Amino acid sequence: MPAHAYRSALLHSLGDPADVGVAASYQYIADGLLLVEGGKITAMGDAAELLPTLPAGTPVERLDNALITPGFIDTHIHFPQTGMVGAYGEQLLDWLNTYTFPCERQFASPAHAEKVAGIFIKELLRNGTTTALVFASVHPESVDAFFTEAQRLDLRMICGKVMMDRNAPDYLTDTAQGSYAQSKALIERWHGKGRLHYAVTPRFAPTSTAQQLALAGQLLAEHEGLYLHTHISENPKEVEWVKALFPERSGYLDVYDHYQLLGPRSVLAHGVHLCDEECARLAETGSAIAFCPTSNLFLGSGLFNLPMAERHKLKVGLGTDVGAGTSFSILQTLNEAYKVMQLQGARLSPFKSLYLATLGGARALSLEDRIGSLQVGHEADFLVLDLAATPLLEYRLKQCNDIAETLFVLMTLGDDRVIERTVAHGQVVHRR
């Protein structure tokens, strides 16, 4: 891949504003230059300083009225639920039985899985998501379909087969030993192949027996660099159900802790009803929470306590949680996250939002050395945002006085139309 330079405004996170303060948490260059070669960022900084240093003949693409940011990172999303986004009128447990399980049943068909994988990944890229932590279905065919399409586009993606051996329809349940064997085969086929990673994926504690959870922990111990992806404390009835199913454990998180499922690559979605002690334990183990505001509001699950997570230095990424979440757009998800904070008397600054969508997500996935930033040496996964994507957006942004206000307006009025271009590993994978 030959060198290519982009001249545009550049913006990326340098750290969590809760830790380093807002002023030190980002870098903004109004007239910047981003040099990409071999799928990596090889230079970034002020255009005036870098232009004279470029090798002769390096093409320089000037992008006016645009902003380059790192690609968005979605730390929790369900690929098989693409066809049921916006399903009406239920809370979590009824919603699973009414909509989710029948929809996921279709993924026993490799042809169906392949078709939806193409639609799903296209939507991710159209909305500027360059890395996602993805639930497949219980069927190995769904994982094969997703990874095949992700590999074709050279994307950095994480996915896993759902493990679910009880409290679900017969047509969707596996067995503890069967799920172990199928997961192991998928790990050997896909984990570490190109830019792909495998996630051990028990759906959530109520749908796995103790034996299955133990085997999930065994998989993590047997293979280096695997992820653990599941749900926790999304809905009050779910939390009570877990207590009834595992009376010997002190709480929901203790179930996962007991079976050795917590660690630096463990991402647990939601965490709406966690307590201080559970947040402290998650932080101690290096585990992360995926904050899914759109989904939590849509299913009436509750409001995630981000300030509590910050007090405990808990890693937090952002998740769209499609299909309970109603948009693939990280921008729209940040719009909802701001409102979730408002309802709790807290504020979500635009730079914290930027962090959650990029570097914070990368840290939640233990990939901050590769993605989530425009730093030299990182993989060239980035977006070109169009600051004139709609007439209203163009007019409103002209009223902005600084990059903080511009960023906030993008996150409240923006959606997929703002994504002019998505670049993954240096290659354009979406152009509006």
C-alpha positions, -999 to 999 in steps of 0.1 A, spaced: 0 0 0 18 32 -12 20 63 9 -10 87 9 -13 119 28 -46 135 39 -47 172 47 -76 181 70 -85 191 105 -74 162 129 -89 153 162 -82 123 186 -82 114 222 -50 112 243 -66 101 275 -97 98 297 -108 133 307 -118 119 341 -81 110 347 -61 136 329 -85 166 327 -103 178 296 -74 200 283 -49 172 283 -74 146 270 -73 154 233 -53 168 204 -69 190 177 -50 203 147 -70 227 126 -48 223 95 -33 188 99 -16 162 78 -21 124 82 4 102 64 -6 66 58 16 39 44 14 1 46 -18 2 66 -2 23 94 -1 59 103 35 70 97 32 107 104 6 132 118 9 168 128 7 203 115 5 204 77 29 233 75 56 213 93 51 180 77 45 189 40 82 197 33 92 164 48 71 142 25 89 120 -1 87 135 -36 56 124 -54 35 115 -23 -1 123 -32 -17 148 -8 -55 148 -7 -70 180 7 -103 176 25 -120 209 31 -149 214 56 -140 180 71 -127 164 103 -106 133 105 -110 112 137 -101 76 146 -126 50 136 -154 43 160 -152 12 183 -184 -6 192 -178 -28 223 -212 -46 222 -234 -55 193 -254 -85 181 -249 -94 144 -279 -119 142 -303 -92 155 -299 -70 124 -333 -80 111 -352 -72 143 -340 -37 151 -369 -16 165 -390 -46 177 -419 -31 197 -430 -32 233 -410 -55 256 -385 -55 284 -354 -77 283 -366 -112 292 -399 -111 273 -381 -94 244 -356 -123 241 -384 -149 239 -407 -129 217 -382 -115 191 -346 -125 196 -346 -162 198 -369 -167 167 -347 -143 148 -315 -160 157 -330 -194 148 -325 -185 111 -287 -185 114 -286 -223 112 -286 -216 75 -252 -207 61 -268 -188 32 -288 -166 56 -258 -160 79 -237 -150 49 -264 -126 36 -268 -109 70 -231 -107 76 -227 -86 44 -256 -63 55 -243 -60 90 -207 -51 82 -218 -27 55 -239 -9 82 -210 -8 106 -187 8 80 -214 32 68 -217 44 103 -180 47 108 -174 17 131 -141 1 122 -139 -24 151 -167 -41 170 -170 -68 196 -198 -89 182 -222 -116 194 -229 -142 167 -257 -168 173 -254 -203 188 -246 -216 153 -209 -219 143 -220 -210 107 -228 -175 119 -192 -170 132 -178 -183 99 -200 -160 79 -190 -129 100 -153 -136 100 -152 -144 63 -167 -110 54 -145 -92 80 -114 -109 67 -122 -100 31 -122 -63 40 -91 -67 63 -111 -54 94 -100 -57 130 -130 -75 145 -139 -97 174 -167 -123 174 -178 -155 191 -204 -183 190 -230 -179 217 -228 -206 244 -263 -214 257 -273 -247 272 -305 -239 292 -334 -215 296 -338 -210 258 -358 -228 231 -347 -263 222 -339 -251 187 -312 -227 201 -297 -246 229 -264 -264 227 -247 -285 253 -218 -277 276 -194 -301 260 -207 -293 225 -203 -256 229 -168 -261 241 -159 -283 211 -175 -259 186 -159 -229 202 -125 -246 202 -127 -254 165 -137 -218 157 -108 -205 178 -84 -227 159 -99 -216 126 -101 -178 132 -84 -164 162 -53 -144 153 -60 -148 115 -53 -114 100 -69 -88 122 -95 -111 137 -99 -122 174 -122 -147 190 -144 -140 220 -157 -168 243 -194 -158 244 -218 -173 270 -250 -153 264 -255 -145 301 -255 -165 334 -292 -175 332 -287 -194 299 -255 -213 309 -252 -242 334 -224 -242 358 -206 -268 336 -208 -246 306 -195 -216 324 -166 -237 338 -158 -248 302 -159 -212 290 -132 -205 317 -113 -235 305 -112 -221 269 -98 -188 282 -71 -206 300 -62 -229 271 -58 -202 244 -38 -170 246 -54 -136 238 -90 -147 238 -118 -123 248 -148 -130 271 -180 -113 260 -213 -116 279 -240 -95 297 -244 -84 333 -270 -66 354 -290 -52 326 -325 -56 340 -337 -59 376 -357 -91 369 -326 -106 353 -305 -98 384 -331 -115 406 -332 -145 382 -294 -150 385 -297 -149 423 -323 -177 422 -303 -198 397 -270 -194 416 -279 -191 453 -244 -202 463 -228 -171 448 -229 -137 465 -242 -119 434 -243 -117 396 -207 -107 391 -195 -134 415 -209 -160 392 -185 -150 364 -157 -144 389 -161 -179 403 -158 -195 369 -126 -175 360 -143 -153 334 -129 -119 345 -98 -104 331 -82 -77 309 -100 -90 278 -134 -95 295 -161 -72 283 -195 -73 301 -223 -54 285 -246 -30 304 -238 -31 341 -268 -8 348 -275 -23 382 -239 -29 394 -230 -19 430 -198 -2 442 -182 -35 453 -188 -50 419 -173 -20 401 -143 -23 423 -139 -60 415 -142 -54 378 -116 -27 379 -93 -49 400 -95 -77 374 -90 -53 344 -124 -62 331 -145 -37 311 -181 -26 308 -198 -18 275 -221 12 281 -252 8 259 -274 38 264 -297 34 234 -306 -2 243 -310 6 280 -335 33 272 -353 13 246 -359 -17 268 -365 4 299 -335 -13 317 -322 18 335 -294 43 335 -258 33 336 -238 51 364 -208 63 345 -196 86 374 -195 55 397 -174 36 371 -151 66 369 -145 66 406 -134 30 404 -112 36 374 -132 9 356 -126 6 319 -158 16 299 -164 14 262 -195 23 242 -219 -2 227 -248 2 202 -262 -32 213 -282 -36 180 -308 -50 179 -321 -37 213 -302 -6 204 -319 12 176 -290 26 156 -257 14 143 -245 50 146 -220 57 174 -229 94 170 -265 87 178 -255 64 206 -235 93 221 -266 115 218 -284 90 240 -255 87 264 -256 124 270 -293 122 279 -287 93 303 -261 114 321 -285 144 322 -312 122 338 -288 115 366 -277 151 372 -243 144 356 -227 158 325 -210 140 296 -185 163 279 -179 161 242 -143 150 248 -154 122 272 -178 111 244 -150 111 219 -129 91 243 -157 65 249 -162 61 211 -125 57 202 -96 54 227 -118 43 256 -132 15 234 -97 5 224 -87 3 261 -118 -17 269 -106 -42 243 -69 -40 253 -61 -28 218 -50 8 225 -16 1 211 -32 -6 177 -64 13 173 -85 42 188 -59 69 180 -42 88 152 -8 84 169 21 74 147 25 36 145 -12 29 150 -32 11 124 -48 34 98 -84 30 109 -100 64 106 -130 85 94 -135 115 73 -164 134 88 -183 158 65 -191 190 84 -216 200 57 -234 166 56 -269 181 60 -281 217 55 -290 220 92 -256 206 103 -237 229 80 -256 259 93 -254 250 129 -216 243 128 -210 277 114 -223 291 147 -198 271 167 -169 289 184 -145 261 191 -138 224 186 -157 214 218 -189 229 205 -183 215 170 -178 180 185 -209 182 206 -231 193 177 -218 164 156 -228 140 184 -263 154 188 -272 162 152 -249 137 134 -257 102 121 -245 80 92 -247 109 68 -218 126 85 -195 97 76 -180 107 42 -154 80 43 -144 50 64 -108 38 61 -96 5 76 -60 -5 76 -53 22 51 -80 11 26 -112 29 19 -140 5 29 -169 29 27 -174 61 8 -207 80 10 
